């Protein structure tokens, strides 16, 4: 279920209180990207490390968590043909 329109987008208070002239660390992956973040370098916590992200206009309205993957990609070994 989506958030009500009359409430507006959810942005955590801690994200809004950070000043925009230093490194912005974001732990709130559920916060929505608002136009104030355009052209800002932000660092999103993925549970282990911070992932850097440069916010563009296309990202407005999406959530920060969409851009910081929390799981590693599965690396499958390639099969090696045996020589006869």
C-alpha positions as CSV (number, residue, x, y, z in Angstrom):
1,X,0.0,0.0,0.0
2,X,1.4,3.4,-0.9
3,X,1.6,6.5,1.3
4,X,-1.3,9.0,1.3
5,X,-0.9,11.9,-1.0
6,X,-1.9,14.5,1.6
7,X,0.9,13.3,3.9
8,X,3.6,13.9,1.3
9,X,6.8,12.0,0.9
10,X,8.5,10.4,3.9
11,X,11.9,11.9,4.8
12,X,13.5,11.0,8.1
13,X,14.2,14.0,10.3
14,X,17.9,13.0,10.7
15,X,18.3,13.2,7.0
16,X,16.9,16.7,6.8
17,X,18.9,18.0,9.8
18,X,22.3,17.2,8.2
19,X,24.0,20.2,6.6
20,X,24.6,20.1,2.9
21,X,28.1,21.4,2.9
22,X,29.7,18.2,4.3
23,X,29.5,14.4,3.8
24,X,25.9,13.3,4.0
25,X,25.6,9.8,5.6
26,X,22.2,8.3,5.3
27,X,21.0,5.3,7.4
28,X,17.4,5.8,6.6
29,X,17.0,3.7,3.4
30,X,13.2,4.2,3.5
31,X,13.4,8.0,3.0
32,X,12.3,9.5,-0.3
33,X,14.8,11.5,-2.4
34,X,13.5,15.1,-2.5
35,X,14.7,17.9,-4.9
36,X,17.0,19.3,-2.2
37,X,19.4,16.4,-2.7
38,X,20.0,17.0,-6.5
39,X,23.7,17.2,-7.4
40,X,24.7,16.1,-3.8
41,X,27.1,13.3,-3.0
42,X,25.4,11.1,-0.4
43,X,26.5,7.9,1.3
44,X,23.9,5.3,2.0
45,X,24.4,2.6,4.6
46,X,23.7,-0.9,3.2
47,X,24.1,-2.8,6.5
48,X,27.9,-3.2,6.2
49,X,29.5,-0.2,4.5
50,X,28.4,3.1,3.0
51,X,27.8,3.2,-0.7
52,X,28.4,6.6,-2.5
53,X,25.7,8.0,-4.7
54,X,25.4,11.2,-6.8
55,X,21.8,12.2,-6.8
56,X,20.3,13.2,-10.2
57,X,16.9,14.6,-11.2
58,X,15.7,11.2,-12.4
59,X,16.1,9.8,-8.8
60,X,13.7,12.3,-7.2
61,X,10.7,10.4,-5.8
62,X,12.6,7.1,-5.4
63,X,13.9,5.8,-2.1
64,X,17.5,5.8,-1.1
65,X,17.5,2.1,-0.4
66,X,16.9,1.4,-4.1
67,X,20.4,2.6,-5.0
68,X,22.4,0.7,-2.3
69,X,22.2,-3.1,-2.7
70,X,22.3,-5.1,0.5
71,X,23.1,-8.5,-1.0
72,X,26.2,-9.7,-2.9
73,X,25.8,-10.9,-6.5
74,X,26.0,-14.6,-6.9
75,X,29.3,-15.6,-8.5
76,X,29.1,-18.9,-10.2
77,X,32.2,-20.8,-11.2
78,X,32.6,-21.4,-14.9
79,X,33.0,-25.0,-15.9
80,X,36.4,-25.9,-17.3
81,X,36.5,-28.5,-20.1
82,X,38.8,-31.4,-19.5
83,X,41.2,-32.2,-22.3
84,X,41.2,-35.8,-23.5
